[in-house]
Amino acid sequence: MNKIKKFFNLLIIPQDKANHFIYGSVIFLIGNFVYLSSQHGLLLTLFFALGKEMYDAVDHKPDWKDVLWTMLGAGVACLSALTGFYW
């Protein structure tokens, strides 16, 4: 029973990471829509993700996992845009 509980706890995404995923998707879609290029959308998302962590380094402790989750959101949006699914 304990192993099943541990497995399901791995599936729970913390609220902060989920927010980074959503914002990464939105920033990518804005960059992709404005510049009509997936590369620009990914670069814009990376710029904001790294900028946010540099801002966090001033007041808080930066977390590289936040950049990862932001870029994962951009990656999912990029895959959907490349396959022809436009939001």
Contact map, one row per residue, 1 for C-alpha under 8 A:
111110000000000000000000000000000000000000000000000000000000000000000000000000000000000
111111000000000000000000000000000000000000000000000000000000000000000000000000000000000
111111100000000000000000000000000000000000000000000000000000000000000000000000000000000
111111110000000000000000000000000000000000000000000000000000000000000000000000000000000
111111111000000000000000000000000000000000000000000000000000000000000000000000000000000
011111111100000000000000000000000000000000000000000000000000000000000000000000000000000
001111111110000000000000000000000000000000000000000000000000000000000000000000000000000
000111111111000000000000000000000000000000000000000000000000000000000000000000000000000
000011111111000000000000000000000000000000000000000000000000000000000000000000000000000
000001111111100000000000000000000000000000000000000000000000000000000000000000000000000
000000111111100000000000000000000000000000000000000000000000000000000000000000000000000
000000011111110000000000000000000000000000000000000000000000000000000000000000000000000
000000000111111011000000000000000000000000000000000000000000000000000000000000000000000
000000000001111111000000000000000000000000000000000000000000000000000000000000000000000
000000000000111111100000000000000000000000000000000000000000000000000000000000000000000
000000000000011111110000000000000000000000000000000000000000000001000000000000000000000
000000000000111111111000000000000000000000000000000000000000000011001100000000000000000
000000000000111111111100000000000000000000000000000000000000000000001000000000000000000
000000000000001111111110000000000000000000000000000000000000000000000000000000000000000
000000000000000111111111000000000000000000000000000000000000000001101100100000000000000
000000000000000011111111100000000000000000000000000000000000000000001111110000000000000
000000000000000001111111110000000000000000000000000000000000000000000100100000000000000
000000000000000000111111111000000000000000000000000000000000000000000100100000000000000
000000000000000000011111111100000000000000001000100000000000000000001111110000000000000
000000000000000000001111111110000000000000000000000000000000000000000100111110000000000
000000000000000000000111111111000000000000000000000000000000000000000000010000000000000
000000000000000000000011111111100000000010011000000000000000000000000000010000000000000
000000000000000000000001111111110000010011011000000000000000000000000000010011000000000
000000000000000000000000111111111000000010000000000000000000000000000000010011000000000
000000000000000000000000011111111100000010000000000000000000000000000000000000000000000
000000000000000000000000001111111111110111011000000000000000000000000000000000000000000
000000000000000000000000000111111111111110000000000000000000000000000000000000000000000
000000000000000000000000000011111111100000000000000000000000000000000000000000000000000
000000000000000000000000000001111111000000000000000000000000000000000000000000000000000
000000000000000000000000000000111111100110000000000000000000000000000000000000000000000
000000000000000000000000000000111111110100000000000000000000000000000000000000000000000
000000000000000000000000000000111011111110000000000000000000000000000000000000000000000
000000000000000000000000000100110001111111000000000000000000000000000000000001001100000
000000000000000000000000000000010000111111100000000000000000000000000000000000000000000
000000000000000000000000000000110011111111110000000000000000000000000000000000000000000
000000000000000000000000001111110010111111111000000000000000000000000000010000000000000
000000000000000000000000000100100000011111111100000000000000000000000010011001000000000
000000000000000000000000000000000000001111111110000000000000000000000000000000000000000
000000000000000000000000001100100000000111111111000000000000000000000000000000000000000
000000000000000000000001001100100000000011111111100000000000000000000110010000000000000
000000000000000000000000000000000000000001111111110000000000000000100010000000000000000
000000000000000000000000000000000000000000111111111000000000000000000000000000000000000
000000000000000000000000000000000000000000011111111100000000000000000000000000000000000
000000000000000000000001000000000000000000001111111110000000000001100110000000000000000
000000000000000000000000000000000000000000000111111111000000000000100000000000000000000
000000000000000000000000000000000000000000000011111111100000000000000000000000000000000
000000000000000000000000000000000000000000000001111111110000000000000000000000000000000
000000000000000000000000000000000000000000000000111111111000011101100000000000000000000
000000000000000000000000000000000000000000000000011111111100010000000000000000000000000
000000000000000000000000000000000000000000000000001111111110000000000000000000000000000
000000000000000000000000000000000000000000000000000111111111110000000000000000000000000
000000000000000000000000000000000000000000000000000011111111110000000000000000000000000
000000000000000000000000000000000000000000000000000001111111100000000000000000000000000
000000000000000000000000000000000000000000000000000000111111100000000000000000000000000
000000000000000000000000000000000000000000000000000000011111110000000000000000000000000
000000000000000000000000000000000000000000000000000000011111111000000000000000000000000
000000000000000000000000000000000000000000000000000011011001111100000000000000000000000
000000000000000000000000000000000000000000000000000010000000111111100000000000000000000
000000000000000000000000000000000000000000000000000010000000011111110000000000000000000
000000000000000010000000000000000000000000000000000000000000001111111000000000000000000
000000000000000110010000000000000000000000000000100010000000001111111100000000000000000
000000000000000000010000000000000000000000000100110010000000001111111110000000000000000
000000000000000000000000000000000000000000000000000000000000000111111111000000000000000
000000000000000011011001000000000000000000000000000000000000000011111111100000000000000
000000000000000010011111100000000000000000001000100000000000000001111111110000000000000
000000000000000000001001000000000000000001001100100000000000000000111111111000000000000
000000000000000000001001000000000000000000000000000000000000000000011111111100000000000
000000000000000000011111100000000000000000000000000000000000000000001111111110000000000
000000000000000000001001111110000000000011001000000000000000000000000111111111000000000
000000000000000000000000100000000000000001000000000000000000000000000011111111100000000
000000000000000000000000100000000000000000000000000000000000000000000001111111110000000
000000000000000000000000100110000000000000000000000000000000000000000000111111111000000
000000000000000000000000000110000000010001000000000000000000000000000000011111111100000
000000000000000000000000000000000000000000000000000000000000000000000000001111111110000
000000000000000000000000000000000000000000000000000000000000000000000000000111111111110
000000000000000000000000000000000000010000000000000000000000000000000000000011111111110
000000000000000000000000000000000000010000000000000000000000000000000000000001111111100
000000000000000000000000000000000000000000000000000000000000000000000000000000111111100
000000000000000000000000000000000000000000000000000000000000000000000000000000011111110
000000000000000000000000000000000000000000000000000000000000000000000000000000011111111
000000000000000000000000000000000000000000000000000000000000000000000000000000011001111
000000000000000000000000000000000000000000000000000000000000000000000000000000000000111
